[in-house]
């Protein structure tokens, strides 16, 4: 089934997604009496197109992302945290957020360019992602570049979440998320589902931009031992925007644009489309994780209404974690004991002063 030129399918509602999507998937499952491991292996051999050169490029770029992050952390982000005189626990986490903000801003800007400033109509007409699909079809260079950037970054991110990032309550889920995302990127490229892949990346990266921007302003509002109103205001504005766009992009547009297209229009456009159930299972797993993280957002909003202060509800709040964060920032050549020098904690207010979260509230714009 091919789309008519100029015609755009109207976006469905949730009920239409559930009813029509489940009906088509169940019907496809009943018709797949010959499905099994042997057919899957043969389908993989017949339809997966990826070269050793592309795999080598992926591994090289994943390694380069790790090196670039380490270089920027040591040469720019850590010195910037020290220059801003952040609290030790914030200075330890600031480089991670700064790095992710830089990457996601660039990657989301590029996917936005592809979807809105080129001839691709995937956002406005999601079913078109499967029009004229053919096994082994050529991947446009601009989309192939996006796939290389994103795929290698998520390969790096699996390593980084375990070995470089601050460990949080949802870090284990984050590792699973990165593995599923990498699987989606790799297999969607190999099976030439790259059109819908660009749409998925666009709908998810915007929230990462807002999240890291919010966290940076949370860290910066207490810099230099004072309270900086402008960063507090920016953190609150960004957190509200983050909460709204998370629902709009990941829980509204993602299921109704992407999942409806992959569940319904993919098999209508391409009967016997390869790995129909596998890809939809991964996409539904991604949706479930989006719902899981949305519960954190609800907790965050409740906390914000109660205490009127933005903080990451995923963080562990134990004293050992704070000490470990402080140790990460210490230069071995200049490390002193607490008895040697009081200057290291000079910006922390004295116990008798009015404090909030461990810092005195001298206000600066």
Residue pairs with C-beta under 8 A, 6 or more apart in sequence:
1 265
1 268
1 269
2 131
2 132
2 269
3 9
3 125
3 127
3 128
3 131
8 121
8 124
8 125
9 125
9 126
9 127
9 265
11 126
11 256
11 257
11 260
12 20
12 256
12 260
13 256
14 255
14 256
16 260
17 255
17 256
17 259
17 260
17 263
20 260
20 263
20 264
21 259
21 260
21 263
21 264
24 263
24 264
24 267
24 268
25 263
25 277
25 280
28 267
28 276
28 277
29 277
40 275
43 274
43 275
44 275
46 135
46 274
47 135
47 136
47 191
47 274
47 275
48 187
48 190
48 191
49 135
49 136
49 190
49 191
49 192
50 186
50 189
50 190
54 148
57 148
57 152
58 148
58 151
58 152
58 155
59 152
59 155
60 152
61 148
61 149
61 152
61 153
61 155
62 152
62 153
62 155
62 156
62 159
63 156
64 152
65 103
65 152
65 153
65 155
65 156
66 156
66 159
66 160
66 164
69 99
69 156
69 160
69 164
72 95
72 98
72 99
72 102
73 95
73 99
76 98
77 94
77 95
77 98
77 99
78 91
78 95
78 329
80 94
80 98
81 90
81 91
81 94
81 95
81 219
81 329
82 91
82 329
84 220
84 223
84 224
85 223
85 224
85 225
85 347
86 94
86 219
86 220
86 222
86 223
87 219
87 222
87 347
87 348
87 358
87 359
88 322
88 325
88 326
88 329
89 321
89 322
89 325
89 326
90 218
90 219
90 222
91 219
91 325
91 329
92 166
92 324
92 325
92 326
92 328
92 329
93 166
93 215
93 219
93 325
94 216
94 219
96 164
96 165
96 166
97 212
97 215
97 216
97 219
98 212
98 216
100 208
100 212
101 209
101 212
101 213
101 216
103 153
104 205
104 208
104 209
104 212
105 209
107 146
107 149
107 150
107 153
107 201
107 205
108 202
108 205
108 206
108 208
108 209
110 146
110 149
111 146
111 198
111 201
111 202
111 205
112 202
114 120
114 142
114 143
114 146
114 198
114 202
115 122
115 123
115 198
115 199
115 202
116 123
118 142
120 195
120 198
121 128
122 128
122 129
122 195
122 196
122 198
122 199
123 199
123 202
123 257
126 196
126 199
126 257
126 258
126 260
126 261
126 265
127 261
127 265
127 269
128 195
129 193
129 195
129 196
129 199
129 261
130 195
130 196
130 261
130 265
130 266
130 269
130 270
130 273
131 269
133 192
133 193
133 269
133 270
133 273
134 192
135 191
135 192
135 274
136 192
137 192
139 147
139 189
139 192
139 194
140 194
143 194
143 195
143 198
144 189
144 194
146 198
146 201
147 185
147 189
147 194
147 197
150 185
150 201
151 182
151 185
151 186
151 189
154 178
154 181
154 182
154 185
155 182
157 178
158 175
158 178
158 179
158 182
161 171
161 174
161 175
161 178
162 175
165 171
166 315
166 325
167 316
168 174
168 312
168 314
168 315
168 316
169 314
169 315
169 316
170 292
170 293
170 296
170 314
173 289
173 292
173 293
176 289
177 286
177 289
180 282
180 285
180 286
180 289
181 286
183 282
184 197
184 200
184 279
184 282
184 283
184 286
185 197
187 193
187 275
187 278
187 279
187 282
188 194
188 196
188 197
188 279
189 197
191 274
191 275
191 279
193 279
196 258
196 261
196 262
199 257
199 258
200 254
200 258
200 283
200 286
203 249
203 250
203 253
203 254
203 257
203 258
204 249
204 250
204 254
206 245
206 249
207 242
207 245
207 246
207 249
207 250
210 238
210 241
210 242
210 245
211 242
213 234
213 238
214 235
214 238
214 239
214 242
214 310
215 312
217 231
217 232
217 234
217 235
217 238
217 310
218 231
218 235
218 310
218 311
218 312
220 228
220 231
221 227
221 228
221 229
221 231
221 232
221 235
222 228
222 357
222 359
223 231
224 347
224 364
225 346
225 347
225 348
225 349
225 359
225 360
225 362
226 359
226 360
226 361
226 362
226 363
226 364
227 356
227 359
227 360
227 361
227 362
227 363
227 364
228 363
228 364
228 365
229 363
229 364
229 365
230 365
232 309
232 310
235 310
236 304
236 310
239 300
239 304
239 310
242 297
243 297
243 300
243 301
246 290
246 293
246 294
246 297
247 294
250 287
250 290
250 294
251 287
251 290
251 291
251 294
254 286
254 287
254 290
255 287
258 283
259 280
259 283
259 284
259 287
262 279
262 280
262 283
263 280
266 273
266 276
267 273
267 276
296 313
296 314
299 313
300 310
300 312
300 313
303 311
303 313
304 310
309 356
309 357
315 321
336 344
338 344
347 359
348 358
348 359
349 355
349 358
349 359
349 360
353 360
354 360
354 361
355 361
